[in-house]
Amino acid sequence: MHRTPNRILVIAAFVAWSVSLVAGPVQAQNGRNGGAEKLDDPTNLKLQVDPKAGEATETSHGGAEELAKKLSNPVADLISVPFQMNFNSGGGVDIPEGHPLLRFFSRPVARIINRIRGDDRDEAFRFLMNVQPVIPISLSKDWNVISRTILPVVYQDDVLGTSSQGGLGDTTQSFFLSPKSGEPFIWGAGPVIYLPTATDDSLGSDRWGMGPTGVILKQTGPWTYGALANHIWSFARDDDRKEINSTYLQPFLTYTTKKATSFILNTESTYDWIDDQWTVPVLAAVGQIVKIGKLPVQFQLGGQYWAEGPDSAPDWSMRFVVTFLFPK
């Protein structure tokens, strides 16, 4: 069964909708900054890749290199709106629903039959776009609270048997209390809240969750290294759904050049204490800050390999991220 055209249409619709959320503020900002300029001036449409372009504007914002370094810091004093698009291939759970008799076979046997019939996990595809606004809030001259939201938008095909689902997933909301001073290292800590916002039962846990979260890192020259972690326990139980008791670990390493190019290596590991199962995707990516009009934007491209995970984990994944930056 070939659903490639449908996948492309759905993904294109998700991306267009997401970019439209930011397009309004971007156009408004460009209009305020360049209202005196002629509309037919071709410089208004110029994509400035060179970080030296517009030195006066970038100097007031600390430069593209500094912006790239702030993006490597999860608790930086910088408003950003990333749209993280993940294209996962393989994985999923084979549900032998193609023929009623398959339900009488064990899962390994049913999987072999599914392979012969062509209804197998090798055809599974999942598009996951995480909308991740980061908003710093100044409490005093010494302290910030950093709000980090992750809202998943999902479309999946053949991940659960041979069916398709699409919609919103569960939201993760974190708050980090962080000192404005970065010496001797940068850190933040606070609560993480898990919200059952999924629009389809197969895209979420249907449970509320909460726990602690924290991050610690060091920035030395072009290097940024550290780790972010959280732990979530579910509450307000629904006896028909699995409980949540999971630890998230994200060690990261980033090298940023003077041209605002970032080379990124991290893992986004999760340990499920109920199933005693690690999921360890390893990500390698490269990002570049450019300017669209007067607005700095980072484009990032990378790939993920699952070093460890359940049988339902993807075989591989590609990631493309567009991050809109709003420096003060």
Secondary structure, 3 states (H helix, E strand, C coil): CCCHHHHHHHHHHHHHHHHHHHHHHHHHHHHHHCCCCCCCCHHHHCEECCCCCCHHHHHHCCHHHHHHHHHCCCCCCCEEEEEEEEEEECCCECCCCCCHHHHHCCHHHHHHHHHHHCCCHHHCEEEEEEECCEEEEECCCCEEEEEEEEEEEEEEECCECCCEEEEECCEEEEEEEEECCCCCCEEEEEEEEEECCCCCHHHCCCCEEEEEEEEEEEEECCEEEEEEEEEEEEECCCCCCCCCEEEEEEEEEEEECCCCEEEEEEECEEEECCCCEEEEEEEEEEEEEEEECCEEEEEEEEEEEEEECCCCCCCEEEEEEEEEEECC
